[in-house]
Amino acid sequence: MHTFDELSTPFVSRGKDEIVPFPQELPTHPQNLWNLQELFRQPETFEAPKPFQDAVAGQSIQPLMIATEPHEGHPAKFFAWVGFPEHADAQHKVPGIVLVHGGGGTAFRYWVKLWNERGYAAIALDAFGHLPQLNGDMDDFCADSHEWSGAHPPQISDAIDKPEHDQWSYQAVAAVIRAHSLLRTFPQVDADRIGITGISWGGYLTCIVSGLDSRFRFAAPIYGCGFLGQDSSWHNDFLQLGQERAEKWLRLWDPSRYLVHATMPMFFCNGTNDPHFYTEIWNRSTLLPPTAVTRSYKIRMHHDHAPSGDPPEVRLFADSMLQGKPALPALSEMQQEGRQLTATVTLSTGSIKEAHLVYTQDLGFWPDRLWCSTPAAWDASADTLTATAPEAATAAYLAVTDSRDAWVSTPLAFF
């Protein structure tokens, strides 16, 4: 079996025949890249183009353009939808959430409305320097930039030789933090009860922001994680950069450098066969925060925008963090003796509906591996979950489904 210490050996990339050392010379603290004092101030806002205002006339949602970091010496703004539950006002403040889209996405109006219906104020920003393409009550990705666009969507090899403040990760992180700073200023929002969730590249940004913006009460990255240079769908991009430039990118922008500074409870969710953020690096990322971590590693979870990228566990986690509702089951770090795996489970409500051992017997490319589930032994009197992984298993973990059908899991064991 590989221990976590072995798996945490740093790499830039891992191909069939090469192992390239990960950069060891790191900034004393990654916060030094941004002027957080400035980002925590209320940002300047501007009217959005009239078609966006007309699309939501009379509704409790509004479009805005928000000033952000200059790009290549020019002023920049990003687009966002902001919406509120109908009952929210200064006397009836509601919790809030920042919504960060993934690749091929934008500021999704329907996502804001979904969280408004759940009782949350919500802000969804476009982190790619675009305006949404209006499509009825939905919004579609539009590849066209606007006159105030900042850096363009992420490409690992793109702009690495430009100044740090002109690169996409820098600009997108600043936009997310500014969106949070704006949401806190609305009178109907309880500024002490705001969380963040992001999908795919939005999950990547959420991981980084978790180590920068301690004002958040929770962070919930979906799919996205760190250690992208070790084993992800961007493996070839790092090889093409070459070692020196790859090390620079990873030193500046890999989420593993920020998750260790997270100060809020975190919820990580991904699928066993995710096509971009693979099993080992996702698991390693979940072990980094020095705070409470809840995991939901789902069998063959689909990779997509909400609702796939906004699984029900996110709402349950948010409700427990911000509205005092029952928490998801809490699974301890998994104990291991040979192939026997054990974890304790703490319930705040309901009961355990099902207990699972999830494992793969395959080797090779993570997205292609077959994962199987078999019942695990659940001892309700001792709150203990136990199972023995098959001799041929190469990786395994324990999971439970509670009476709300929420799926929560342990870290993985690798054999």
C-alpha positions in Angstrom: 0.0 0.0 0.0 1.1 3.6 -0.6 1.1 5.7 2.5 0.0 9.4 2.3 3.6 10.4 2.9 4.7 8.6 -0.2 1.8 10.0 -2.2 2.5 13.5 -1.1 6.0 13.5 -2.7 5.8 16.6 -4.9 5.7 16.2 -8.7 5.2 18.6 -11.6 4.0 15.7 -13.8 3.9 12.0 -13.9 3.9 10.3 -17.2 4.8 6.8 -18.2 8.6 7.3 -17.8 9.3 10.6 -16.2 9.1 12.1 -12.7 9.8 15.8 -12.6 10.4 17.5 -9.2 7.9 20.0 -8.0 9.1 23.5 -7.1 10.3 23.8 -3.5 11.0 27.6 -3.5 7.7 29.0 -2.4 6.5 32.4 -1.3 6.3 32.8 2.5 2.6 33.1 2.1 0.5 33.1 -1.1 -1.6 36.0 0.2 1.3 38.2 -0.7 0.2 38.1 -4.4 -3.0 40.1 -3.8 -3.8 43.2 -2.0 -6.4 41.6 0.2 -7.1 44.8 2.2 -8.2 46.4 -1.1 -10.1 43.4 -2.3 -12.1 43.3 1.0 -13.5 46.8 0.4 -16.8 47.3 -1.3 -16.2 47.4 -5.0 -17.5 50.0 -7.4 -20.5 48.8 -9.5 -22.0 50.0 -12.8 -25.2 49.3 -14.7 -25.2 46.2 -16.8 -26.1 46.6 -20.5 -29.8 47.3 -21.0 -30.8 43.8 -22.4 -29.7 42.2 -19.1 -31.7 44.8 -17.1 -34.8 44.2 -19.3 -34.5 40.4 -19.0 -35.2 40.6 -15.2 -37.3 43.7 -14.9 -39.5 43.5 -11.9 -37.7 40.5 -10.5 -35.7 40.1 -7.3 -32.5 39.5 -9.3 -30.3 42.2 -10.9 -27.4 42.3 -13.3 -24.3 44.3 -12.4 -20.9 45.2 -13.8 -18.3 45.2 -11.0 -14.9 46.9 -11.1 -11.9 44.6 -10.6 -8.2 44.5 -11.1 -6.8 46.3 -14.2 -5.7 44.1 -17.0 -2.6 45.0 -19.0 -2.9 48.5 -17.8 -6.6 49.0 -18.7 -9.6 49.2 -16.3 -11.6 46.0 -16.1 -15.0 44.9 -15.0 -16.8 41.6 -14.6 -20.5 40.7 -14.9 -22.6 39.2 -12.1 -26.2 38.4 -11.3 -27.3 39.1 -7.7 -30.5 37.8 -6.3 -32.4 37.6 -3.0 -35.3 35.6 -1.5 -38.6 37.4 -1.7 -38.9 37.7 2.1 -35.4 39.1 2.6 -35.0 42.7 3.9 -32.9 44.6 6.5 -35.1 43.3 9.3 -35.0 39.7 8.0 -31.5 39.1 6.9 -30.6 35.9 5.0 -27.4 34.0 4.6 -25.5 34.3 1.3 -23.5 32.3 -1.2 -21.0 33.1 -3.9 -21.4 30.9 -7.0 -18.4 30.3 -9.3 -19.0 28.6 -12.6 -16.6 26.2 -14.5 -15.2 25.9 -18.0 -17.7 26.7 -20.7 -19.9 28.4 -18.1 -20.8 31.9 -17.2 -22.8 33.8 -14.5 -25.9 31.5 -14.5 -29.1 33.3 -13.6 -30.9 30.0 -12.9 -28.2 29.1 -10.4 -28.8 32.3 -8.5 -32.6 31.7 -8.5 -32.1 28.1 -7.3 -30.2 29.4 -4.2 -32.7 32.2 -3.7 -35.5 29.5 -3.5 -33.4 27.8 -0.9 -33.4 30.9 1.3 -30.1 32.4 0.3 -28.9 35.7 -1.2 -26.6 34.7 -4.1 -24.2 36.2 -6.5 -23.0 34.4 -9.6 -20.1 36.1 -11.4 -18.6 35.5 -14.9 -14.9 34.7 -14.1 -13.9 34.5 -17.8 -14.4 38.2 -18.8 -17.6 37.5 -20.7 -21.2 38.5 -20.7 -23.8 35.7 -20.6 -25.8 35.0 -23.8 -29.4 35.5 -22.8 -31.6 32.6 -23.5 -35.1 32.9 -22.0 -34.8 32.2 -18.2 -31.4 30.5 -18.8 -28.0 31.9 -19.7 -25.5 30.4 -22.0 -21.8 30.7 -22.3 -20.7 33.3 -24.8 -17.1 33.3 -26.0 -17.2 37.0 -26.9 -15.3 39.4 -24.6 -16.7 42.8 -23.7 -14.9 46.1 -23.7 -14.1 45.8 -20.0 -12.9 42.2 -20.1 -9.9 41.1 -18.0 -7.9 38.0 -18.6 -9.4 35.3 -20.8 -10.5 31.8 -19.8 -7.8 29.5 -18.3 -5.2 27.8 -20.4 -2.3 26.3 -18.5 0.2 27.5 -21.0 -1.4 30.8 -21.6 0.1 34.0 -20.3 2.6 32.3 -17.9 5.3 34.7 -19.1 3.2 37.8 -18.5 3.2 39.7 -15.2 1.4 37.8 -12.4 -1.4 40.4 -12.1 -2.3 40.0 -15.8 -2.7 36.2 -15.6 -6.1 34.6 -15.4 -5.8 32.9 -12.0 -4.9 36.2 -10.4 -7.7 38.1 -12.1 -10.3 35.5 -11.5 -9.5 35.1 -7.8 -9.7 38.8 -7.3 -13.1 38.9 -9.0 -14.4 36.1 -6.7 -13.2 38.0 -3.6 -14.7 41.2 -4.9 -18.0 39.5 -5.6 -18.0 38.4 -1.9 -17.1 41.9 -0.7 -20.1 43.3 -2.7 -22.6 40.6 -1.5 -21.7 41.5 2.1 -22.9 45.1 1.6 -26.5 44.5 0.8 -28.8 45.3 3.8 -30.8 42.1 3.4 -27.6 39.9 3.7 -26.1 38.7 7.0 -22.4 39.3 6.3 -21.4 36.8 8.9 -23.2 34.0 7.1 -21.8 33.7 3.6 -20.3 30.6 1.9 -18.8 29.8 -1.5 -19.2 27.0 -3.9 -17.6 26.5 -7.3 -17.8 23.9 -10.1 -14.7 22.5 -12.0 -12.5 25.6 -12.7 -14.9 27.3 -10.3 -13.9 24.6 -7.7 -10.3 25.3 -8.5 -10.9 29.0 -7.7 -12.8 28.1 -4.6 -9.8 26.1 -3.3 -7.5 29.1 -3.8 -10.0 31.5 -2.3 -10.4 29.3 0.8 -6.8 30.1 1.7 -7.2 33.8 1.1 -10.6 35.0 2.2 -11.2 34.0 5.8 -14.5 35.9 5.9 -16.3 32.9 4.3 -18.1 30.6 6.7 -17.5 27.6 4.4 -16.1 26.6 1.1 -17.4 23.8 -1.2 -15.3 23.1 -4.2 -16.9 20.6 -6.6 -14.6 18.6 -8.8 -11.8 21.1 -8.7 -8.7 20.5 -6.6 -4.9 20.9 -6.4 -1.8 19.1 -7.5 -2.7 19.7 -11.1 0.9 19.1 -12.2 0.9 15.6 -10.8 -1.8 13.8 -12.5 -4.7 15.6 -14.2 -6.1 16.2 -17.7 -3.6 19.0 -18.0 -0.6 16.7 -17.8 0.5 17.3 -21.4 0.1 21.1 -21.0 2.7 21.1 -18.2 5.1 18.9 -20.2 4.8 21.4 -23.1 5.6 24.3 -20.8 8.9 22.7 -19.8 10.1 22.3 -16.2 11.0 25.9 -15.4 7.7 27.4 -16.7 5.6 24.6 -15.3 7.2 25.1 -11.9 6.4 28.8 -12.1 2.7 28.1 -12.8 2.4 25.5 -10.0 4.2 27.7 -7.6 1.9 30.6 -8.3 -1.5 29.0 -9.1 -1.8 25.4 -7.9 -4.6 25.2 -5.2 -2.4 22.9 -3.0 -0.5 26.1 -2.1 -3.6 27.7 -0.7 -5.6 24.9 0.8 -3.1 24.6 3.6 -4.1 28.1 4.7 -7.9 27.5 4.6 -9.6 28.7 7.8 -13.2 27.6 7.2 -14.9 24.2 7.2 -14.7 22.6 3.7 -16.9 20.3 1.6 -15.2 18.5 -1.2 -17.2 16.6 -3.9 -16.1 14.7 -7.0 -16.7 11.6 -9.0 -14.5 8.5 -9.2 -14.1 8.8 -13.0 -13.9 12.5 -13.3 -12.3 13.4 -16.7 -10.2 16.3 -15.4 -9.5 16.1 -11.6 -8.3 12.6 -11.0 -8.6 10.4 -7.9 -5.2 10.7 -6.3 -4.8 14.5 -6.6 -8.4 15.1 -5.4 -7.8 12.8 -2.4 -4.5 14.5 -1.6 -6.2 17.9 -1.8 -8.9 17.0 0.7 -6.1 16.1 3.2 -4.5 19.6 3.1 -6.9 22.0 5.0 -6.2 22.3 8.7 -9.9 22.7 9.3 -12.9 20.3 9.4 -13.3 18.5 6.0 -16.4 16.7 4.7 -16.0 14.5 1.6 -18.5 13.1 -0.9 -16.7 10.9 -3.5 -19.4 9.6 -5.7 -19.3 6.7 -8.1 -19.2 7.9 -11.7 -20.6 11.4 -10.8 -21.3 13.3 -14.0 -19.1 16.4 -14.7 -21.2 19.4 -15.6 -22.7 22.7 -14.5 -25.5 22.8 -12.0 -27.5 20.8 -11.2 -25.0 18.0 -11.6 -22.3 20.3 -10.2 -24.5 21.4 -7.4 -25.3 18.1 -5.7 -27.9 18.0 -2.8 -25.1 17.5 -0.3 -23.9 21.1 -0.9 -27.2 22.5 0.2 -27.3 20.3 3.3 -23.8 21.4 4.1 -24.6 25.0 3.6 -27.8 24.7 5.7 -25.8 23.2 8.5 -23.1 25.9 8.4 -25.3 28.9 7.9 -28.8 28.1 9.1 -28.3 25.8 12.1 -29.8 22.8 10.4 -28.5 19.2 11.0 -25.1 18.5 9.6 -24.0 15.8 7.2 -22.7 12.6 8.7 -19.1 13.1 10.0 -16.8 10.3 9.1 -13.5 10.0 10.9 -10.2 9.4 9.2 -10.1 5.8 8.1 -8.1 3.4 10.2 -6.4 0.5 8.4 -5.1 -2.9 9.4 -3.9 -4.7 6.3 -7.0 -4.5 4.0 -9.5 -4.0 6.8 -10.8 -0.4 6.8 -12.7 1.2 9.8 -14.2 4.6 10.4 -16.5 6.0 13.0 -19.6 8.0 12.1 -21.2 10.8 14.0 -24.8 11.6 13.1 -26.6 14.9 14.0 -29.9 13.7 12.6 -31.6 10.6 11.2 -29.9 7.3 10.7 -27.6 5.5 8.3 -29.6 4.1 5.4 -26.7 2.3 3.7 -23.0 1.6 4.3 -20.6 1.0 1.5 -17.2 -0.2 0.6 -16.2 1.3 -2.7 -13.1 0.0 -4.5 -11.4 -0.5 -7.8 -9.3 -3.4 -8.9 -7.9 -1.6 -12.0 -4.6 0.1 -12.7 -3.8 2.8 -15.2 -5.8 5.9 -16.3 -8.1 6.9 -13.4 -11.1 8.0 -15.5 -11.2 4.6 -17.2 -11.1 2.5 -14.0 -14.2 0.4 -13.0 -15.4 1.1 -9.4 -17.5 -1.3 -7.5 -19.6 -0.9 -4.3 -20.4 -3.6 -1.8 -22.1 -3.4 1.6 -20.0 -2.5 4.6 -20.7 -3.5 8.1 -22.5 -0.8 10.2 -22.5 -1.1 13.9 -25.0 1.4 15.1 -24.3 0.8 18.8 -20.6 1.6 18.3 -21.1 4.1 15.4 -18.5 2.1 13.5 -18.2 1.3 9.8 -16.0 -1.7 8.8 -15.2 -3.5 5.6 -12.3 -5.5 4.1 -11.1 -4.6 0.7 -10.6 -7.4 -1.8 -7.1 -8.7 -2.4 -7.1 -7.4 -5.9 -8.2 -3.9 -4.9 -5.9 -1.1 -5.8 -7.8 1.7 -4.1 -10.8 1.8 -1.7 -12.8 3.9 0.6 -15.8 3.8 2.9 -19.1 5.7 2.5 -22.5 6.1 4.0 -25.9 7.2 2.8 -28.0 8.8 5.5 -31.8 9.0 5.8 -31.8 12.1 3.5 -29.9 10.2 0.8 -26.8 12.2 1.4 -23.6 10.5 0.4 -20.5 11.1 2.6 -17.2 9.3 2.4 -13.7 8.8 3.9 -10.4 9.5 2.3 -9.1 6.8 0.1 -6.6 4.0 0.8 -4.3 3.0 -2.0 -2.8 -0.5 -2.2 
